[in-house]
Amino acid sequence: MIISGFISSNKKEIAATFIVVAFFLFFWINGPIFKQLEIVSIESIETKYSKPKLLNDKENNNQKKFNTIAFEEEKNDGSYNLIDNKEKEIDTYKVLSKKNDYKTNKTILNQLSKHLNFILTDKNEYSFELINNYEIPFLLIKDKTNQLQYIYLETNELLEHIKGYAGPINIGVLINKNGLLEQVKHISSKETESYLWKIKNNGYYQQYNTVSINKGEQIVDAVSGATLTSQAISKTVSELINYIYPNPLDTYVDVDGFKNFEVEAKLNKLWILHICIICLMFLYGLNKRLKKSKRQVIILSILSVIYIGFFLNNSFTYITFLHPFFGTSVSMFTGLYALMVLLGAIWGKNTYCKYVCPFGNIQRVIIHINPMKTSRKFFISNLWTKRIRGAITIILLTGVLLGLRSWSNFELYPDLFGLSVFSVWFVVAVITVLSTMIYPMIWCRLLCPTGSILDTISKFTSK
């Protein structure tokens, strides 16, 4: 009787929960919907119409040669041939990818050698030779005795199907002659700057110094709070190495033990502790029987700011919902985090924004300690704040889904909690947070796309 009454009074919540859990299990088992094909070697497919035919002296008085069969409408000077029979010299390794069609060798050499300034500290001790006979150009780096020491290459546009938080990442890889990844460095991307600094400051790239291309599968620690970016880097490195094996890698590097090379970035087991603590925050917000005092809420807000904000730098955003739909995998930590956010929107009328989000909580803390204690009326009506925030959300969602991945960086918390003090967005974040002393919760009420989506879910699933 009690169960039937509960079901009848919570039909929308239960239906929405089943849908959310079903989606979660689907992506957990199958991964992203839109998966790009892995880069493989291109093999020509021969048919009886395209297979080269050897013409002997009886069939042609010219010198023996391989050629395609020409069809002639008239036997004259050959001007009616559909296919030119003249023998041409073709260097099969001179076919360049689209990124090199317009670049001269000098331009490529200058670009690669310039990036080496961030990788080789003693660059002047070496000489460089550009090899541009393959689909991907690279540098041979030799010492003063003209002995090869390293090869250096970059992914550029080669592996665009591997995406981080805001799209593909261009990685530079320095490989020594013995097959060790001497250096791995970020060259360019549209990733949030604070994520990139966090990865660098946590020693992520140094882990690759002990990675050997001859040891098969190897693991490096992903950086909590920048999991997608660190995992995208490891996948990019893995596919780049496999792409250049056996040629040209085997020509210049010792690859006698090469077998199923892969570097995987994984969160260490501490992610379980982190997700449990975040889960407790959600349970506190969802517990309707618990009387929540103002003091308790402020304590929880401070914990959220310190722990989720500055320590993990792992606030949740609407982009996390979109990742599986445009080919980006998410970690188990991020997946469970997303599940709790959605369930909190369904059962707790947006528990995430009320109790868990560190950017919202830092505004609450400032309001609590604000000496001005202003009660100034918000400069826009509630109706128009919702309309403006909804319009911003629709524009951002449309842009991101159409491929404008840099738009996904319209979130202030990474720069604020990442302490990216030299970033323009850090300044904007600080101004926004301080503005809450005059106009309370200005970001959450007027600009936040994540809050807009979660409030919409809560509205449609509420009784």
Secondary structure by P-SEA (a helix, b strand, c coil): caaaaaaaacaaaaaaaaaaaaaaaaaaacccccccccccbbbbbbcccccbbbbccccccccbbbbcbbbbccccccccccccccbbbbccccccccccccccaaaaaaaaaaaacccccccccbbbbbbccccbbbbbbbcccccccbbbbbbccccccccccccbbbbbbbbcccccccccccccccccaaaaaaaaaaccccccccccccccbbbbbccccaaaaaaaaaaaaaaaaaaacccccccccccccccbbbbbbbbccaaaaaaaaaaaaaaaaacccccccaaaaaaaaaaaaaaccccccccccccccccccccccccaaaaaaaaaaaaaaacccccccccccaaaaaaaaaaaaccccccccccccaaaaaaaaaaaaaaaaaaaaaccccccccccaaaaaacccccaaaaaaaaaaaacccccccccccccaaaaaaaaaaaaacc
